């Protein structure tokens, strides 16, 4: 037995597995992995994905392996077992080779609140071959270093690996993207990271409740909860486009052919272009075919490989028109019709003004100034309790008891990122205490963002009353029902305190839970209040507009008077400075409230991002007005409303007891909602224009000075985040990491 707690025989066995590619992966002990990674030292760290870290393991012989260590905050046993199972059985030259795994659990006794408790300390690790050339993401833009032949071989290798997964072991990967493709010796690509994968043995698709993946690579149908091999094909299409063009949108075949002609002629003369023209064209066509909105029209991975082989075997003089005008025209038309069939609505509207400052109309229908109201409860709280004191928060939530949980926020691999507890404070008031569980945000960032949340001050925005960051204990004890031993999470306690909303969410109201008898006054009140809150975020704070990017009925809460309050701008997309690009969406029903264009990298500018919120708002307005819930593709609801709700006579059949003025209000809200969900972002109104429309009862005149999104650029550079602001130097990295966008 080695002094560090492992047998020399185990080290010899590991050496054997690393040296011999045919050897079976093995179970490894934690002491051995600590030994070869220098106790997981910072010097051995070679990758940090936010939810796991990758260390370089060096064996005595000099052989190297990659050791993926999961943060104990995010270890869900079923998901870990699934990832281990798929990783261990996937053996192919274009798949990162598995070496072994470690599942170590120790019981540890410690004092907690004066009591001796037992907790599980878990270590979960997967060991893989070490691939020295980084990820495909780092090679995409290097046109001078990676020539056409190399790119073509990389593409073929990715396809061969994906064919193995789909056709041989029947595995859906779920997160195909450049950062999950490693580049080995001789630029051989190797697919990596099966954290979101599923085994499809005996089937080709399944239904999922929680949609996970990376924005920009997720197939549209995934937001209906449908997972299939064709979703991997969509992601592959995005990767192919990036590999060929450096961007993710639909490739304009004429333009890209011209670009590659220039590159290839420069590399090897005109003969080089003649030899490769057909392969370039085939790859561009494949990339667009893979990204068809209709999964049934996408090719299978076998069909893609056959097309690549056919293009490669095409020798002799070219007989095709390398401008590809004739070939691309029909395909472009097909792609456009596919887009419009699913999402197109009428687009013959002007743009709306945004720089007028309308008087806001409050949720009771009365007009008031834009000066926000401070909730009475929140103004009292600091004098009543110290919400920065962890002991106080434990006391008002009965030690964070299960009976106090009123909500759960977001998941990653089955583990909740936060629990929300109802807290009782003196004088019979209440607060909602959000306790972050599976994450730890750097202290300065946490405090900076929390202060920004506290500064939000509007009657239609949920007020943040305080926050707590406590590092005094060095660990957190979190109890889960059904688990006899609590699990210990190392790290500080981080909590946010909000004003308590007595009537739940707008989502519950829409599906009839906890709602009172519905008449038109109530929906109109909800619409106006939500619009006022969004207008405040977009324009109500000088030089610091805020985009929400997660607006939905579940993120609008109702107080005791059914006044709507927007929430949801917390740390859900700021988790981890070095987080991966993967964004986990806890969908409110089968789909998200985001426009299709959001997933095609329209850019990071504030003007565009504001139109994303407007689209979400439009869907909510349509739902509230028509009392119809979105149950599938956005286009289904939009088409139904266009056909059955556009005329006052049609509306009168739905609202039989309304007077003429109220019927006009309903029609106005229908018109506003349909304007908000225009296919083209630049055609959507601004929150300010919507407020004017609601206030005046008629559509405002267009302002020729307004740009896309209608949020004018301020005189100074602005900072934006999901909620609050970050330093300008962080903006590009934030959007790139969490939404996959590039400039």
C-alpha positions in Angstrom: 0.0 0.0 0.0 1.4 3.4 -1.0 1.7 6.0 1.8 -1.0 8.1 0.1 -3.6 5.3 0.3 -3.4 3.4 -3.1 -1.8 0.2 -4.2 1.2 0.3 -6.6 -0.7 -2.3 -8.6 -3.4 0.3 -9.3 -0.9 2.7 -10.7 0.6 -0.1 -12.9 -3.0 -0.9 -14.1 -3.6 2.7 -14.9 -0.3 2.9 -16.9 -1.5 -0.1 -18.9 -4.9 1.4 -19.7 -3.3 4.7 -20.9 -0.7 2.9 -23.1 -3.0 0.4 -24.7 -6.0 1.8 -26.5 -7.8 -1.5 -26.5 -7.7 -1.7 -22.7 -11.0 -1.4 -20.7 -11.5 1.7 -18.6 -11.0 1.1 -14.9 -12.3 2.2 -11.5 -9.8 4.5 -9.9 -9.3 5.5 -6.3 -9.3 9.1 -5.1 -5.9 9.0 -3.4 -4.3 7.9 -6.7 -6.0 10.8 -8.6 -4.8 13.2 -5.9 -1.3 11.9 -6.3 -1.1 12.4 -10.1 -2.7 15.9 -10.0 -0.7 17.2 -7.1 -3.8 17.1 -4.9 -5.8 19.0 -7.6 -3.5 22.0 -7.5 -4.0 25.2 -9.4 -0.8 24.4 -11.4 -2.5 21.2 -12.7 -5.7 22.9 -13.7 -6.1 22.9 -17.5 -9.8 23.7 -17.8 -12.7 25.2 -15.8 -16.2 24.8 -17.0 -18.0 26.2 -14.0 -19.7 22.9 -13.1 -16.5 20.9 -13.3 -12.7 21.4 -13.5 -10.2 19.5 -15.6 -6.8 18.7 -14.2 -3.7 17.3 -15.9 -2.7 14.0 -14.4 0.9 13.1 -14.8 2.0 9.5 -14.2 5.5 8.5 -13.0 6.3 7.4 -16.5 5.4 10.8 -17.9 2.2 9.6 -19.5 -0.6 12.2 -19.1 -4.4 11.9 -18.7 -7.2 14.5 -18.2 -9.0 14.2 -14.8 -12.5 15.8 -14.9 -13.5 16.6 -11.3 -17.2 17.6 -10.8 -17.9 20.3 -8.3 -19.7 18.6 -5.4 -22.3 21.3 -5.6 -23.6 19.9 -8.9 -23.2 16.1 -8.4 -26.5 14.4 -9.1 -26.0 10.6 -8.8 -28.3 9.6 -11.7 -26.7 12.1 -14.1 -23.2 11.2 -13.0 -23.9 7.5 -13.6 -25.4 8.3 -17.0 -22.4 10.3 -18.0 -20.0 7.6 -16.8 -22.0 4.9 -18.6 -22.0 6.7 -21.9 -18.4 7.8 -21.7 -17.1 4.4 -20.9 -19.0 2.6 -23.7 -18.2 5.2 -26.5 -14.9 3.9 -28.0 -14.0 5.4 -31.4 -11.1 7.3 -32.9 -13.2 10.4 -33.1 -14.5 10.2 -29.5 -12.2 11.1 -26.6 -11.1 7.8 -25.1 -12.2 6.9 -21.6 -9.6 5.9 -19.1 -11.6 5.4 -15.9 -13.8 6.9 -13.2 -13.9 7.5 -9.5 -17.0 7.7 -7.2 -15.8 8.3 -3.6 -18.1 9.0 -0.7 -17.1 9.6 2.8 -19.2 10.3 5.9 -17.9 13.3 8.0 -19.0 14.4 11.4 -19.0 18.1 12.3 -20.8 20.6 14.5 -23.6 22.5 12.9 -25.6 25.0 15.0 -24.3 23.4 18.2 -25.2 19.8 17.1 -23.1 17.0 15.8 -24.3 16.0 12.4 -23.2 13.5 9.7 -22.7 14.6 6.2 -21.7 13.0 2.9 -18.6 14.4 1.3 -18.7 13.2 -2.4 -16.0 13.2 -5.0 -17.0 12.3 -8.6 -14.4 12.2 -11.3 -14.0 10.9 -14.9 -10.6 10.3 -16.4 -10.0 10.6 -20.2 -7.1 10.6 -22.6 -5.2 13.8 -22.7 -5.7 15.8 -26.0 -3.0 18.4 -26.3 -4.2 20.7 -29.1 -7.2 22.2 -27.4 -10.7 22.5 -28.8 -12.0 23.2 -32.2 -13.2 26.6 -30.9 -9.5 27.7 -30.8 -8.9 26.7 -34.4 -11.9 28.0 -36.2 -10.6 31.5 -37.0 -7.1 30.4 -37.9 -7.5 30.4 -41.7 -3.7 30.8 -42.2 -2.8 27.9 -39.9 -5.7 25.5 -40.7 -6.1 25.2 -44.5 -9.1 23.9 -46.5 -7.9 20.2 -46.6 -7.5 20.2 -42.8 -10.9 21.8 -42.2 -12.5 19.2 -44.5 -10.8 16.3 -42.7 -11.9 17.8 -39.3 -15.4 18.0 -40.6 -15.3 14.4 -41.8 -13.9 13.2 -38.5 -16.7 14.9 -36.5 -19.3 13.3 -38.7 -17.7 9.9 -38.3 -17.7 10.3 -34.5 -21.4 11.4 -34.5 -22.3 8.5 -36.8 -20.8 6.1 -34.3 -22.8 7.7 -31.5 -26.1 7.6 -33.5 -25.8 4.4 -35.4 -23.6 2.2 -33.3 -24.3 2.9 -29.7 -27.5 4.9 -30.2 -26.5 7.9 -28.1 -27.9 11.4 -28.4 -25.1 13.8 -27.5 -27.1 16.9 -26.8 -24.4 19.5 -26.8 -22.4 19.4 -30.1 -20.4 22.6 -30.3 -16.8 23.6 -31.1 -15.7 23.7 -27.4 -16.9 20.1 -27.0 -14.7 18.9 -29.9 -11.0 18.4 -29.0 -8.3 18.4 -31.6 -5.7 15.6 -31.3 -2.6 14.8 -33.1 -2.7 15.4 -36.9 -5.8 17.5 -36.2 -8.0 14.5 -35.6 -11.2 15.7 -34.0 -12.6 14.0 -30.9 -16.1 14.6 -29.6 -16.1 15.2 -25.8 -18.4 15.8 -22.8 -21.5 13.5 -22.5 -23.0 15.5 -19.5 -26.2 16.2 -21.4 -26.3 12.9 -23.4 -29.0 10.2 -23.5 -29.1 6.7 -24.6 -31.7 6.2 -27.3 -31.6 2.4 -27.4 -34.7 1.2 -29.2 -36.0 4.7 -30.0 -35.0 7.8 -32.0 -36.4 10.6 -29.8 -37.8 11.4 -26.4 -39.7 14.1 -24.5 -37.8 16.2 -21.9 -39.2 18.5 -19.3 -36.0 20.5 -18.6 -34.3 21.7 -21.8 -30.5 21.9 -21.5 -27.8 22.9 -24.0 -26.0 25.8 -25.4 -27.9 28.7 -26.9 -26.9 29.2 -30.6 -26.6 25.4 -31.1 -30.0 24.2 -29.7 -32.4 23.0 -32.4 -35.8 24.9 -32.4 -37.9 21.8 -31.6 -35.9 21.3 -28.5 -37.9 24.1 -27.0 -41.0 22.0 -27.4 -39.3 19.4 -25.3 -38.4 17.1 -28.2 -35.0 15.5 -28.1 -33.8 13.5 -31.2 -30.8 12.6 -33.3 -32.0 15.4 -35.6 -31.3 17.9 -32.9 -27.7 16.8 -32.9 -27.8 17.2 -36.7 -28.9 20.8 -36.3 -26.0 21.5 -33.9 -23.7 19.9 -36.4 -24.9 22.3 -39.0 -24.0 25.2 -36.8 -20.6 23.8 -36.2 -20.0 23.2 -40.0 -21.1 26.8 -40.7 -18.6 28.1 -38.1 -15.9 25.9 -39.4 -16.4 27.3 -42.9 -17.4 30.9 -42.3 -16.6 31.8 -38.7 -20.2 32.6 -37.9 -23.4 30.6 -37.1 -26.1 32.0 -39.3 -27.4 30.6 -42.6 -24.5 30.6 -45.1 -25.0 32.7 -48.2 -23.5 30.2 -50.6 -22.5 32.8 -53.3 -20.7 35.0 -50.8 -19.0 32.1 -49.0 -17.9 30.5 -52.3 -16.3 33.8 -53.3 -14.5 34.0 -50.0 -13.1 30.5 -50.2 -12.1 31.0 -53.9 -10.0 33.9 -52.8 -8.4 31.9 -49.9 -7.7 28.8 -52.0 -6.3 30.8 -55.0 -4.0 32.5 -52.5 -3.0 29.2 -51.0 -2.3 27.2 -54.1 -3.3 29.1 -57.3 -6.4 28.8 -59.3 -6.0 25.0 -59.7 -6.4 24.7 -56.0 -9.8 26.4 -56.2 -10.9 24.2 -59.2 -10.0 21.0 -57.2 -11.9 22.0 -54.1 -14.9 24.0 -55.4 -17.3 21.1 -55.4 -16.4 20.1 -51.8 -16.8 23.7 -50.5 -20.2 23.9 -52.2 -21.3 20.5 -50.8 -20.2 21.5 -47.2 -22.1 24.8 -47.4 -25.2 23.1 -48.7 -24.9 20.5 -45.9 -24.6 23.2 -43.2 -27.8 24.9 -44.4 -29.7 21.6 -44.8 -28.8 20.6 -41.2 -30.3 23.8 -39.9 -33.7 23.4 -41.5 -36.4 24.3 -39.0 -38.2 21.1 -39.9 -36.3 18.2 -38.3 -37.8 15.8 -40.9 -36.0 17.7 -43.7 -32.6 17.5 -42.1 -30.3 14.7 -43.4 -29.2 11.8 -41.2 -25.6 11.6 -40.3 -25.1 8.7 -42.7 -26.6 10.8 -45.6 -24.2 13.6 -44.7 -21.2 11.2 -44.8 -22.3 9.8 -48.2 -22.6 13.3 -49.6 -19.1 14.2 -48.4 -17.7 11.0 -49.8 -19.4 11.7 -53.2 -17.9 15.2 -53.3 -14.5 13.9 -52.4 -14.6 11.2 -55.1 -15.6 13.7 -57.8 -12.5 14.1 -60.0 -11.8 15.6 -63.4 -13.0 18.9 -64.9 -15.8 20.7 -63.0 -19.1 20.9 -64.8 -20.9 22.9 -62.1 -21.3 26.6 -61.9 -19.0 27.6 -59.1 -20.9 30.8 -58.4 -23.6 28.4 -57.2 -26.3 30.9 -58.1 -28.6 28.4 -59.6 -27.9 25.8 -56.8 -28.3 28.2 -53.9 -31.4 30.1 -55.2 -33.8 27.3 -54.7 -32.3 26.2 -51.5 -32.4 29.8 -50.1 -36.1 30.0 -51.0 -36.7 26.7 -49.3 -35.0 27.9 -46.2 -36.9 31.1 -46.1 -40.2 29.4 -46.6 -39.3 27.0 -43.8 -38.7 30.0 -41.5 -41.8 31.9 -42.4 -44.0 28.9 -42.2 -43.2 28.5 -38.6 -42.7 32.0 -37.4 -43.8 34.6 -40.0 -46.5 37.1 -39.1 -47.5 40.3 -40.9 -44.5 42.6 -41.3 -45.9 45.7 -43.0 -45.5 48.1 -40.0 -43.3 51.1 -39.3 -41.0 51.4 -36.4 -42.2 53.1 -33.2 -40.7 56.1 -31.4 -38.7 55.5 -28.3 -37.3 58.8 -27.0 -40.7 60.3 -25.8 -41.2 60.0 -22.1 -44.9 59.1 -21.7 -46.7 59.4 -18.4 -47.0 55.9 -17.1 -50.5 54.4 -16.6 -50.6 52.5 -13.4 -52.3 49.1 -13.0 -55.5 50.5 -11.8 -56.0 52.5 -15.0 -55.1 55.9 -13.6 -52.3 58.0 -15.1 -49.3 59.0 -13.0 -45.8 60.3 -13.5 -42.8 58.1 -14.1 -41.5 58.6 -10.6 -41.4 55.0 -9.1 -43.1 54.1 -5.9 -41.1 52.4 -3.1 -43.0 49.5 -1.6 -43.9 50.2 2.1 -42.8 46.8 3.3 -39.3 47.1 1.9 -38.8 50.6 3.2 -39.6 49.2 6.7 -37.5 46.1 6.5 -34.0 47.4 7.2 -35.2 48.9 10.5 -36.9 45.6 11.5 -34.3 43.0 10.7 -30.7 42.7 9.5 -31.1 40.8 6.3 -27.3 40.6 5.9 -27.0 38.4 9.0 -27.1 34.6 8.2 -28.4 33.8 11.7 -31.4 36.1 11.2 -32.2 34.5 7.9 -32.0 31.1 9.5 -34.3 32.2 12.3 -37.0 33.7 10.1 -37.0 30.6 7.8 -37.0 28.0 10.6 -33.4 26.9 9.8 -34.4 26.8 6.0 -36.9 24.0 6.7 -38.7 22.1 3.9 -42.0 23.4 5.0 -40.8 27.0 4.3 -39.9 26.3 0.6 -42.2 28.2 -1.7 -40.2 27.9 -4.9 -37.2 26.3 -6.7 -35.1 28.2 -9.1 -33.4 26.6 -12.1 -31.6 23.2 -12.4 -28.4 21.9 -13.6 -28.1 18.1 -14.2 -31.0 17.5 -11.8 -29.8 19.7 -9.0 -31.6 22.9 -8.1 -29.5 26.1 -8.2 -31.6 27.8 -5.5 -34.5 27.3 -3.1 -36.8 30.1 -2.2 -38.1 30.2 1.4 -40.8 32.2 3.0 -39.4 34.2 5.9 -41.5 35.8 8.8 -40.2 39.0 10.1 -41.5 41.1 13.0 -44.9 42.8 12.7 -46.2 39.9 10.7 -44.4 40.9 7.5 -42.9 38.4 5.2 -39.9 38.2 2.8 -38.8 35.7 0.2 -35.3 34.4 0.8 -33.5 32.9 -2.1 -30.7 30.6 -1.1 -28.2 29.7 -3.8 -27.3 26.0 -3.6 -25.4 24.7 -6.5 -23.3 27.7 -7.2 -20.9 30.1 -5.7 -20.4 33.6 -7.2 -17.2 35.5 -6.6 -17.8 37.7 -3.6 -17.1 41.0 -5.3 -19.4 40.2 -8.2 -22.1 38.9 -5.9 -22.1 42.1 -3.8 -21.9 44.4 -6.9 -24.8 42.7 -8.6 -26.8 42.5 -5.4 -26.4 46.3 -4.9 -27.6 46.8 -8.5 -30.7 44.8 -7.8 -31.4 46.8 -4.6 -31.2 50.0 -6.7 -34.1 49.0 -8.9 -37.0 51.1 -7.7 -40.3 50.8 -9.4 -43.8 49.6 -8.3 -43.9 47.0 -11.1 -40.4 45.5 -10.3 -40.0 43.0 -7.4 -37.9 44.8 -4.8 -34.7 43.3 -3.5 -34.7 44.1 0.2 -31.2 42.8 1.0 -28.5 40.2 0.6 -26.2 38.0 2.7 -22.7 36.6 1.9 -21.4 34.6 4.8 -18.1 32.8 4.8 -17.8 32.1 8.5 -18.6 28.4 8.4 -16.6 27.3 5.4 -19.4 24.8 4.5 -23.1 24.7 3.9 -25.4 21.9 5.1 -28.3 21.3 2.8 -31.0 18.7 3.6 -33.1 17.0 0.9 -36.1 14.9 1.5 -35.6 11.2 1.0 -31.9 11.4 1.6 -31.0 10.1 5.1 -27.6 11.8 5.2 -27.4 15.5 4.4 -24.8 16.5 1.8 -22.1 19.0 2.7 -21.4 21.7 0.2 -18.1 23.6 0.7 -18.3 27.3 0.2 -20.0 30.5 1.4 -23.7 31.0 2.0 -25.1 33.4 -0.6 -28.7 34.7 -0.3 -31.0 37.3 -1.7 -34.1 38.7 0.0 -37.1 39.9 -1.9 -40.4 41.4 -1.0 -43.0 38.6 -0.7 -45.6 38.3 -3.4 -48.8 36.8 -1.9 -50.6 35.8 -5.1 -47.9 33.8 -6.8 -46.9 34.1 -10.4 -48.7 35.3 -13.5 -48.3 31.8 -14.8 -50.4 30.4 -12.0 -53.0 33.1 -12.6 -53.2 32.2 -16.3 -53.8 28.6 -15.6 -56.4 29.4 -13.0 -54.5 28.6 -9.8 -55.2 31.1 -7.1 -56.9 33.5 -9.4 -60.2 35.2 -8.8 -63.1 35.6 -11.2 -61.8 37.0 -14.5 -63.1 40.1 -16.2 -61.4 42.5 -18.6 -60.3 44.9 -16.0 -57.9 42.4 -14.4 -56.1 41.3 -17.7 -55.8 45.0 -18.7 -54.3 45.8 -15.3 -51.8 43.0 -15.7 -50.8 44.1 -19.2 -50.3 47.7 -18.3 -48.3 47.0 -15.2 -46.0 44.5 -16.9 -45.4 47.0 -19.7 -44.6 49.7 -17.2 -42.1 47.5 -15.4 -40.3 46.6 -18.7 -40.3 50.2 -19.8 -38.5 51.1 -16.5 -35.9 48.4 -17.1 -35.3 49.5 -20.7 -35.4 53.3 -20.3 -36.1 54.3 -16.7 -32.5 54.4 -15.5 -30.2 57.0 -17.0 -27.3 55.5 -19.0 -27.9 52.0 -17.6 -30.7 50.2 -19.5 -31.4 46.7 -18.5 -32.4 43.8 -20.7 -34.2 40.9 -19.0 -33.8 38.1 -21.5 -35.9 35.7 -19.5 -39.3 37.4 -19.4 -42.2 35.0 -19.0 -45.4 34.6 -16.9 -43.4 32.7 -14.3 -41.2 35.8 -13.8 -44.0 38.1 -13.2 -45.3 37.9 -9.6 -48.6 39.3 -8.2 -48.9 41.1 -4.9 -52.0 41.1 -2.6 -53.7 43.6 -4.9 -52.8 41.6 -8.1 -50.4 44.3 -9.2 -47.7 42.6 -11.4 -44.0 42.8 -10.4 -41.3 41.7 -12.8 -38.6 39.4 -11.3 -36.2 36.9 -12.6 -33.1 39.2 -13.1 -30.9 37.5 -10.6 -27.7 35.5 -11.0 -29.2 32.7 -13.2 -27.0 33.7 -16.2 -24.1 35.1 -14.2 -23.2 31.9 -12.4 -19.5 31.2 -12.4 -16.9 33.6 -13.8 -15.5 30.7 -15.8 -18.7 28.9 -16.5 -19.2 27.0 -19.8 -21.4 28.4 -22.5 -24.1 25.9 -21.6 -27.2 27.6 -20.3 -29.9 25.6 -18.6 -33.4 26.8 -19.2 -36.1 25.8 -16.8 -38.9 26.2 -19.2 -42.3 27.5 -18.1 -44.3 24.8 -20.0 -43.1 23.2 -23.2 -41.5 26.2 -24.8 -39.5 29.3 -23.9 -40.7 32.9 -24.5 -37.7 33.8 -26.7 -37.9 34.7 -30.4 -36.5 32.4 -33.0 -33.9 35.0 -34.1 -32.4 35.0 -30.6 -30.8 31.6 -31.3 -29.1 32.7 -34.4 -26.6 35.2 -33.0 -28.1 38.5 -34.1 -25.5 40.3 -32.1 -24.8 41.6 -28.6 -25.9 45.2 -29.1 -28.5 46.6 -26.7 -30.9 47.7 -29.4 -31.3 44.1 -30.6 -31.5 42.6 -27.1 -34.3 45.0 -26.2 -36.4 43.5 -29.1 -35.9 40.0 -27.5 -37.7 41.3 -24.3 -40.4 42.9 -26.5 -41.1 39.6 -28.3 -41.5 37.8 -24.9 -43.8 40.6 -23.7 -45.9 40.3 -26.9 -46.5 36.6 -26.3 -47.5 37.3 -22.7 -49.9 40.1 -23.8 -51.5 37.7 -26.3 -51.8 35.0 -23.6 -53.3 37.4 -21.0 -55.8 38.9 -23.5 -57.1 35.8 -25.1 -56.7 33.5 -22.1 -54.9 31.0 -24.3 -51.8 29.2 -23.1 -48.9 28.6 -25.3 -48.7 24.8 -25.7 -46.4 24.4 -28.6 -44.7 26.5 -31.3 -45.3 30.2 -30.9 -46.6 30.3 -34.5 -49.6 28.2 -33.5 -50.9 30.7 -31.0 -50.0 33.7 -33.2 -51.9 32.2 -36.2 -54.9 31.3 -34.2 -55.1 34.9 -32.8 -54.7 36.5 -36.3 -57.5 34.4 -37.6 -60.0 34.7 -34.6 -59.2 37.9 -32.7 -58.4 40.7 -35.2 -61.9 42.2 -35.6 -64.1 43.6 -32.8 -66.9 41.4 -34.0 -64.7 38.4 -33.4 -63.6 39.7 -30.0 -67.3 40.3 -29.0 -67.9 36.6 -29.4 -65.2 35.9 -26.9 -66.0 38.7 -24.4 -69.8 38.7 -24.5 -70.4 41.2 -21.6 -68.0 44.0 -22.6 -69.0 47.5 -23.6 -67.8 49.1 -26.8 -64.9 50.9 -25.1 -63.6 47.8 -23.5 -63.8 45.8 -26.7 -61.6 48.5 -28.3 -59.1 48.0 -25.5 -59.1 44.3 -26.1 -58.5 44.8 -29.8 -55.7 47.4 -29.0 -53.9 44.8 -26.8 -54.3 42.2 -29.5 -52.7 44.6 -32.0 -49.9 45.5 -29.7 -49.2 41.8 -29.0 -49.0 41.0 -32.7 -46.7 43.9 -33.3 -44.4 42.7 -30.6 -44.0 39.2 -32.1 -43.0 40.4 -35.6 -40.5 38.1 -37.3 -38.1 41.0 -38.0 -36.7 42.4 -34.7 -36.5 46.0 -36.2 -40.3 45.9 -36.7 -41.1 45.4 -33.0 -42.2 48.4 -30.9 -40.4 49.6 -27.9 -41.7 49.4 -24.3 -42.0 53.2 -24.4 -44.1 53.1 -27.7 -46.3 50.5 -26.1 -46.9 52.7 -23.1 -47.8 55.6 -25.4 -50.2 53.3 -27.3 -51.9 52.2 -24.1 -52.1 55.7 -22.8 -53.5 57.3 -26.0 -55.5 54.4 -27.2 -54.0 54.5 -30.6 -50.8 53.5 -32.4 -48.2 56.2 -32.1 -46.6 57.7 -35.2 -43.3 56.2 -36.2 -40.1 58.0 -35.2 -37.5 58.0 -38.1 -34.7 58.6 -35.6 -35.3 55.3 -33.8 -33.1 52.4 -34.6 -33.5 48.7 -34.2 -34.9 47.9 -30.8 -35.8 51.5 -30.2 -33.3 52.0 -27.4 -31.2 55.0 -28.4 -27.5 55.0 -27.6 -26.8 57.1 -24.6 -24.2 59.9 -24.8 -21.7 57.7 -22.9 -20.8 54.0 -23.1 -23.2 51.8 -21.2 -22.9 48.6 -19.3 -25.5 45.9 -19.6 -26.1 42.5 -17.9 -28.9 40.1 -17.6 -30.0 42.3 -14.7 -27.9 45.2 -13.4 -24.6 46.2 -15.0 -21.1 44.9 -15.3 -17.9 46.5 -16.3 -17.7 47.2 -20.0 -14.7 45.0 -20.3 -16.8 42.1 -19.1 -19.7 42.5 -21.5 -18.3 40.7 -24.5 -17.0 37.8 -22.4 -20.3 37.5 -20.5 -22.4 37.3 -23.7 -19.9 34.9 -25.3 -19.8 32.6 -22.4 -23.5 32.4 -21.6 -25.2 32.9 -24.9 -22.5 31.8 -27.4 -22.5 35.1 -29.2 -19.5 36.6 -31.0 -19.0 40.0 -32.4 
